[in-house]
C-alpha cells in the first residue's frame, strides 16, 4: 500500500471498503458536486467497487489516494489524491474533496501540504497540476495559498468550465 501521512490534526490513510457510506456522503454532497461533473451513484454499495478499484490502482502505482480522517477518529471527512501521472511520472494531478461540515477550518490546507510534500519529496515529481471549476472560489483560494499558478494557455477539453493551475517544484 502507500504511506500514511499525518498532520497536526489529520491522518491521511488508505481507504477501506468500510468507508463506503462516509465516502458516498462526501462525494455526492450537494456542496461538493456543485462544481464537479460526476455521475451520481445512488446505491451506496457501488461505492465499495469504487474503493476496491482505487486500492488496486494504488497497488499498481498508478494512483495515490488517501482518505482524510481527524486524528482520534476513523470517520472519513474527505479525500485527496495524486493521479493522472504523465508517462515519465514527473507530473501528476492533485484532486481533493472535503465534507462541508469541515470546510473553513484549514483542514484541506493541512492535507494539501502533506500531499504536496509527499509528491515532490517521495515521488520526485517536477510539477503538480490541479483542475478546478472557474467559479470554485474556495478551491482557487486553496491553490493560490500554495503558490499554484493559473495556466491561462491550457484548456480542459473535457470540461470547458475548468481552469488549470500548476505548481512547479522549486
C-alpha positions, 0 to 999 in steps of 0.5 A: 500500500502507500504511506500514511501521512499525518498532520497536526490534526489529520491522518491521511490513510488508505481507504477501506471498503468500510468507508463506503457510506462516509465516502458516498456522503462526501462525494455526492454532497450537494456542496461538493458536486456543485462544481464537479461533473460526476455521475451520481451513484445512488446505491451506496454499495457501488461505492465499495467497487469504487474503493476496491478499484482505487486500492488496486490502482494504488497497488499498481502505482498508478494512483495515490489516494488517501482518505482524510480522517481527524486524528482520534477518529476513523470517520472519513471527512474527505479525500485527496489524491495524486493521479493522472501521472504523465508517462515519465511520472514527473507530473501528476494531478492533485484532486481533493474533496472535503465534507462541508461540515469541515470546510473553513477550518484549514483542514484541506490546507493541512492535507494539501501540504502533506500531499504536496510534500509527499509528491515532490519529496517521495515521488520526485515529481517536477510539477503538480497540476490541479483542475478546478471549476472557474467559479470554485472560489474556495478551491482557487483560494486553496491553490493560490495559498500554495503558490499554484499558478493559473495556466491561462494557455491550457484548456480542459477539453473535457470540461470547458468550465475548468481552469488549470493551475500548476505548481512547479517544484522549486 
